[in-house]
Amino acid sequence: MITRPNDTDTALTARLNRIEGQVRGIKGMIERGEYCDDVLTQIASVKSAIDGVAKILLESHVKTCIAPKLAQGDDAAIGELIKSIGRMTK
């Protein structure tokens, strides 16, 4: 198991907690029958926030997992990174 720096995990957890609150807010908007465009705006905001979490995690992955593997001569790490990026960009 690879350990991310504590500050990275703290930042990720804080962002995910905010996203969780946003999702609950969207649920409430739907339950109250709020205007569709307003709900869609909030959904777009959540999607953007999730992308931000993914970018932070990818950066950490490159620094803590991929770079050490490459330094040890494990060229398979390049394929792993390409797959990770592919999952993010779908």
CORSULVEN-V821512 format. One record per residue. N is the residue number from 1. PSI is psi in radians with two decimals (NA if undefined). Layout:
N_PSI ; N_PSI
//
This chain:
1_2.34 ; 2_2.39 ; 3_2.20 ; 4_2.74 ; 5_2.52 ; 6_-0.65 ; 7_-0.54 ; 8_-0.83 ; 9_-0.68 ; 10_-0.78 ; 11_-0.74 ; 12_-0.76 ; 13_-0.75 ; 14_-0.78 ; 15_-0.75 ; 16_-0.60 ; 17_-0.73 ; 18_-0.73 ; 19_-0.73 ; 20_-0.75 ; 21_-0.69 ; 22_-0.73 ; 23_-0.73 ; 24_-0.66 ; 25_-0.72 ; 26_-0.76 ; 27_-0.77 ; 28_-0.69 ; 29_-0.73 ; 30_-0.77 ; 31_-0.58 ; 32_-0.10 ; 33_0.59 ; 34_2.85 ; 35_2.30 ; 36_-0.75 ; 37_-0.62 ; 38_-0.69 ; 39_-0.77 ; 40_-0.63 ; 41_-0.74 ; 42_-0.64 ; 43_-0.74 ; 44_-0.66 ; 45_-0.73 ; 46_-0.74 ; 47_-0.74 ; 48_-0.71 ; 49_-0.69 ; 50_-0.71 ; 51_-0.66 ; 52_-0.71 ; 53_-0.80 ; 54_-0.69 ; 55_-0.75 ; 56_-0.77 ; 57_-0.69 ; 58_-0.76 ; 59_-0.78 ; 60_-0.70 ; 61_-0.75 ; 62_-0.77 ; 63_-0.69 ; 64_-0.33 ; 65_-0.93 ; 66_-0.89 ; 67_-0.80 ; 68_-0.65 ; 69_-0.75 ; 70_-0.68 ; 71_-0.49 ; 72_0.05 ; 73_0.21 ; 74_1.56 ; 75_-0.24 ; 76_-0.35 ; 77_-0.50 ; 78_-0.76 ; 79_-0.69 ; 80_-0.77 ; 81_-0.74 ; 82_-0.73 ; 83_-0.72 ; 84_-0.78 ; 85_-0.70 ; 86_-0.72 ; 87_-0.64 ; 88_-0.51 ; 89_0.12 ; 90_NA
//
